Amino acid sequence: MKRSKFFTGIAAAGILTLTLTACGEGRADSGGGSGSSEGALVGVAMPSQQLERWIADGANVKSELEERGYKVDLQYANGDIPTQISQIENMVTSGVEALIVASIDGTTLTSVLETAERQDIPVIAYDRLINGSETVDYYTTFDNYQVGVQQGTSLLTGLGILNENGKETGEKGPFNIELFAGSPDDNNAGFFWNGAMDTLQPYLDSGVLNVPSGQTKFEQAAIQGWLPANAQSRMEDLLTVGGGAELDGVLSANDGLAIGIISALTSAGYPKDDLPVVTGQDADLASVKSIIAGEQYSTIFKDVRKLGERAVIMVDDLLKGEKPEVNDTETYNNGKKVVPAYLLESEIVTIENYEEVLVDSGFYTAKELK
């Protein structure tokens, strides 16, 4: 069945508004400070420079901290867990007064964070929850389940199953789709997957959607390390496993995976001007250009400027002896405690609204997107 694509009004679909305001109860609530934090050194640990978004995150956090008068030790671990552990150890030794950590694997930092705790260094988990540790004080991220809902919604809209208002069109399909999840060592990947699958499952159950490969479990769909090359390889395999069935859509958990998926599809003979509906996440520059070119269908925009600002506000509050604002005290249980969190909103971006969402907000310039 020929694919139909609807490109209007999708940005309004599925955006969650968070209204709860609460104060978290963390180890460092009393603050490490005397009310003055001027010139304090803050350690910022980012997972890698392999993904465009982490480069932007690191730069944003560093800039925000420096604008508030802090010194910054920003380190990228390039996807290597021992390197990240060593970097955080060195930060603690060098006298940081707070840590902002976007972990590679949220289960591997318990020991090094205990060292930070002994020195009363507050720890902010950035975007990725740090699991299995009592020493995580606060967490800031986007509503990751809602991001998954938005990805599933955009896939359904791109296929024409939902209209621009999120209402069912009566389209019965069947549409052939394949599913790609994020890295299994990233706590967020499960939230993205659950949100997307809860959205898609009714249509899988009714037969409107069909997965030719039969691979519908997270473990089957997960792409280790979020690597585009791994996504490309799996997509190539799926095109064979699926028995040659023409695909109408692909649920891709982020833009990097989408690049690999699209590469595999075009290599297999899918024309660039009539690709399956492919989702994404992060609004990476290359993928936004791909959306404009009519290749990738959608991405999820998570404004990392706001995320960086929120992490810095948390650090600033803690070092001044104040309690950071949070709006979620129930969702993020790391196996040892429920970590108080501040969740930010995200937006679906397609060719119809990219200028309004990305250019008008100053995230990209029109020149950058040419």
Secondary structure, DSSP 8 states (H G I E B T S, - for coil): -------SSGGGTT-------EE---TTTT-SSSS--TT-EEEEEES-SSSHHHHHHHHHHHHHHHHTT-EEEEEE-TT-HHHHHHHHHHHHHTT-SEEEE--SSTTS-HHHHHHHHHTT--EEEESS---S-TT--EEEEE-HHHHHHHHHHHHHHHHTSB-TTS-B------EEEEE-B--TT-HHHHHHHHHHHHHHHHHHHHTSEE-TT---SHHHHB-GGG-HHHHHHHHHHHHHHTTT----EEE-SSHHHHHHHHHHHHHTT--GGG--EE--SS--HHHHHHHHTTSS--EEE--HHHHHHHHHHHHHHHHTT---EESBSSS-B-SS-B--EEEE--EEE-TTTHIIIIITTTSS-TTTT-
